[in-house]
Structures are given as C-alpha cells and as structure tokens.
C-alpha cells in the first residue's frame, strides 16, 4: 500500500512505518499503533539526513514537491490565565492563518507560535521534526482541507533523522483532528 | 547677529541631512530584521509575505544608501519614500511579527 505514496516520496526509499518504530519518536510510534490497522499500514517512513529535515532543504535534496509536504506548527494562546495549544497542519506551500482561523478556534484574544522550547517539551518531539502524529491528546488538531485531500503528504516523524509519508486523509483520523477550511493561505 | 551664522541660513539642509543620516541605519536594520524572521509569522499577523517585506525594506535601504549625493540631491523624493516604507515596517509590522513569535526563534 505504501507504493501509493510515491508522488510525495521523491527519491526516498519508503518502508512501512509500523515496521520501523526505531525511526519514530516515542509518542509518534504510539499514535501510529493506535490507528486502525489499515490506516497505519498505509503510512510509510524513510530515513533522511537530519541536517536536511527543514522543508525547503528536504524537498530540494530528495526531489519531493513542496506541495506534497505538510508543516505542523504549534500555536499557543491564553484565556484567563489558562494556556491553550493547538496543532495546525498546512501544506508547505501555504502558511497557517494564525491570527484569524486558529485564534477563533482556540477562543483566545491573541494567538502566537508556541516558543520552540515549549513546543519541544510539551510534544516530546525534536525541533524540526514536530508532526501531527502523537500530539498531546487535549490539543485540537486543525488540518487544512487541502492536506486532507492530498493523496500523499510528507510530515515529520518526531525526530529529524526521518520523515513520514502518509495519505492526507489519515491525518483527519488522528485523535482531535478537525478538518479546517482556509487554514492555510 | 546670530541669524547671520550659516547654520541658520541652511537650516533646512542640515535638518534633512540629519534625517537622512539617521534613516540609513534604520533601513539596514529593518531589512536585516525582516530577513531573520520565520516566513509564516508574516502571514500569521495578516501582513504581506516575508519576501514582500524583505523586498520593500531591502529596496528602501538600498535607496537610502545610494542617495550619496546627500538628502537634497536629485534622488530626494526617492529616499523620502524609502524612509516612509522602512518606518511602516518598523512601527507596524515588526512589533506584530515579533509578538506572534513570542520573541522565541524556531
């Protein structure tokens, strides 16, 4: 089934993600294992050079089209002293509309990108490897409709040394996932 | 007596010279600042994209620097326009872009 992921994979050699938990951060492997079997089996993983984990460098080096990469950013806001977070997934060719769409969903006055150290600490994932798989269960996960519609997208794996390649629709089946129109602009 | 000192005679010249000299480092600072921000911060606060602002502040800084003939030479209008663009970045865009990143760098 992971052969279907070829358009996004570029020159990567994909392995079934379930077979290679060593290439996934711990919460990511757990989230994958918690998916229904057929969905989890449709996800691939590949080892990459950790210096090339950032999207632009990755796409260039591995011949993967930028419109087949999805970025995951952690957005934070606070309301009456309580910190609220959300994961946001948009295609790498677009940018998350933090100030309107995400802010409204979080119901906070001001939304901003979570500082890197906070995001890393709360997710248990590496800088540059943050992925929608395995985010804290209490967070809403906003997924842009264009990501869900993609046949295959590259996302992080929780570590910089590998990438997951998954059918876009799988991201909509993650816990807390909410299909969101016009999240990416 | 005092009014015959040349400084006062050319007050407009010295004033614009002063503004121009202050504007050059402001322009360069704005350009470098824009370059160093993460690209999605600009979208996040409903501003033009990062390349757009890098272009505006970059061209602005360039115009300020190349108006070496001084502030009242033939490029006078251009460097004033450049200064306005740079000030818009510094006063409006920069604080919002910094805030949405909570000062932290990704």
Interface residues (C-beta under 8 A of the other chain):
Chain A: X71 X73 X76 X95 X96 X97 X98 X99 X100 X110 X111 X112 X113 X114 X115 X116 X117 X118 X127 X185
Chain B: X38 X39 X40 X41 X42 X43 X44 X45 X46 X49 X99 X100 X101 X102 X103 X104 X105 X106
